Amino acid sequence: MDKNKIMNRFISYVTIDTESDPNSDTTPSSKKQWDLANKLAEELKTIGLTDVTIDGNAYIMATLPSNVEHEVPTIGFISHFDTSPDFTGANVKPQIIENYDGSDIILNAEETIVLSPSYFEDLLLYKGQTLITTDGTTLLGADDKAGICEIVSAMEYLINNPHIKHGTIKVGFTPDEEIGRGAHKFDVTKFGADWAYTMDGSQIGELEYENFNAAGATVNIKGKIVHPGYAKGKMVNSMYIATEFINSLPRLETPEHTEGYEGFFHLYSVTGLVEGTKLKYIIRDHDKEKFEARKALFKKVADDINSNYGKQIIEVDLKDQYYNMKEKVVPVMHIVDIAEEAMKALGIKPLIKPIRGGTDGSQLSFMGLPCPNIFAGGHNFHGRYEYVPVESMMKATEVICKIAELTAEKYK
């Protein structure tokens, strides 16, 4: 693998702003996502893929034809090109740290922003390697432009090295994954793969086929504004009721207090005045029964407060977002086994663990395309401390090629 080529390709992607917009009802949710989408479609044609298409919603698909005579299942590799709206992705200025020595990295001296292994211990895994970081004022976009870079680089490598035998490979790039819509308009039939892998994990070695069951909830609390000088017995302050709602949920069942298979309630937005307050939550759990119990508790808290006030003062709008792909992947576990074997063949220790989140693959698995998730190499997604080791991207690229090769071998 050409390290400089992979590094330069990645930087060319992250310097294009593709932040998605949860308040938009278009697809893609932001027009600027087209800037990278169109570039990617042209690049796939340039490297030699066939059937390259980009539809009216910016979904990109392409094919690398088989170079063997025997029948091999068609496999796919998928990544998303949007970045999270949680933190700005505009004017990304990547910094390259050669031969990282394990010390603090000054991201931004003027604002005293430091990426330190004393806080982010995983940095020490990459001593001696080349890191790409932010300048401390934006996210980086390794989630998931690292994945895109790896897929494009792997396809180019396979084209340039025809001695590596493989079946038909499909490539898919999606918008709006960061706002939960990446798979909504993905045409699984058109894609035509028997199974696929999202390149959307973090640390080198990650291999995941379990994810959260997920729901989103909006809580609207009604108050009543009255002049504070004459408010006794008349004013209803929605913000105090909102506080009552928040405090009625288990305080330690939040993201900052949970790990592994533990679920949570996550309050991520509060907007309020006396007359009205809006809370936005996400609700997550790997276990389906516990997930349903969390949703029931959430609604019960609202019902109890309404009962205490003797009127409908709280309204809850709760909608499921995606489910645990394990249900769809376990019946075809050989697709996970192939990925695990590929990593081991390349000297990578597989880290098989549940995703504390979701990917396009979780929805695609329920749409008929089983889709485990593989590491893309980045760390600290969605914020100023995001970074990616170039060597991890190179290894992910090799994993893609090895999966293709092993699949062809196993179906001789």
Secondary structure, DSSP 8 states (H G I E B T S, - for coil): --HHHHHHHHHHHHTS--B--TT--SSSSSTTHHHHHHHHHHHHHHHT-EEEEE-TT--EEEEE---SSS----EEEEEE--B-TTS--TT---EEETT--SS-EEEETTTTEEE-TTT-GGGGGGTTS-EEE--SSS---HHHHHHHHHHHHHHHHHHH-TTS----EEEEEES-GGGT-TTTT--HHHH--SEEEEEEE-STTEEE--B-EEEEEEEEEE-B---GGG-TTT-B-HHHHHHHHHHHS-TTSSGGG--TT--EEEEEEEEEETTEEEEEEEEEESSHHHHHHHHHHHHHHHHHHHHHHTS--EEEEEEEEE--THHHHGGGTHHHHHHHHHHHHTT---EE--BSS--HHHHHHHTT----EEE---BSTTSTT-EEEHHHHHHHHHHHHHHHHHHHHHT-
